[in-house]
């Protein structure tokens, strides 16, 4: 949609559509989703407490309740009221409804960095740089290599870096080491050697099908964070696909290598073109699975007593390259509608302190974006007791986020559709297809220039 600079600021785009166009759908969404009690109706007296919304998963709700209870125990603080984002709907939909209904909370702690530019363009976020001690707090907590990932194009911070879940490959030790006699793959070539050994082994056995890797074949935008994107940032040594000059780099040697890597996997028959309801990794039918630290608790709970697994970095094209990966960050934001911005900032500092980052680790088994976490004595006992989490924590300095763009969700939707044709079903030439994809994404990026 075209418009003048002045008119453009009045619109928040969600998947490329101005919010004003979606108002009727959102009103229906509020009723059908049962969210009226949250977003309210009519004129209400403004509360004198801080409204805090957290993610809806059980472990994060438990953490948030602990922190809010500790905060509220001190009567000198402005009280915080906790509201988990309702389950059954995506958090982006719920937040969109709140934005349209002008019922946003004061604080929200599950903000995907890829949506921040849409919020900033709508002028609904507080700039953290306005707090006098923000720079000091940021540099005292967050690894310096991650600073630039969360800065908006205007050079300011509209999100407080909070947590990340580095993606790695879980591997079945019995299948990989004992059955195939292979070492962990560092490079694509290592991975293809394992593939050949797996094919040979399957030809000599009555064993049910075993696959090497199981990327999700659904052409959904966020699925590409679990196959294409971690491999892309590893292949580019930490570069995203939009450079400083706003030029798209998908059609690049690295991009072609990644697309070819997965296409070969599907062509070999060792990556399934299907979706399984059951967990084939725990059923000893899968060598590798791309996942994050949340899988540790899942495997510990559901794996059989003799099941052995571990984690290894995303493979890279050549030996000796740094194993970068996608960090799956979620950050904290303050909405401009808040009347208690300084109080919100004090609560966020409390919530992300060293002591409470440890509680977060213990409660959720997710990683705070905290520098030197493996050398900090505050966390030593936790990592000694949870060695699998240490493997993920070692990846924190090498995690990569997404580019700051108004159209990041649409861009990943384009990538996902091309992925379906070029990789999963292999019906188009990779070189021509990537060139076309590059041009399509460039059109989106140029809309912001």
Secondary structure, DSSP 8 states (H G I E B T S, - for coil): ----HHHHTT--EETTEEHHHHHHHHHHHHHHTT-HHHH--S-----SSEEEEE--SHHHHHHHHHHHHHHHTSTTS--EEEEE--TTS-HHHHHHHHHHTT---SEEEEEEGGGHHHHHHTT-B--GGGSTTHHHHHHHHS-GGGGGGG--TTS--SSEEEEE---EEEEEHIIIIIIT------BHHHHHHHHHHHHHHHHT------EEE-------GGGGGGTHHHHHHHHTTS--SB-TTS-B-SSSHHHHHHHHHHHHHHHTT-S-SS--SS-TTTTT-EEEEEE-THHHHHHHHHS-TT--EEEE---BSSTT----EE---EEEEEBTT-S-HHHHHHHHHHHTSHHHHHHHHHHH--EE--TTTTT-GGGHHHHHH-HHHHHHHTTGGGEE-----TTHHHHHHHHHHHHIIIIIS--S-HHHHHHHHHHHHHHHHHTT-
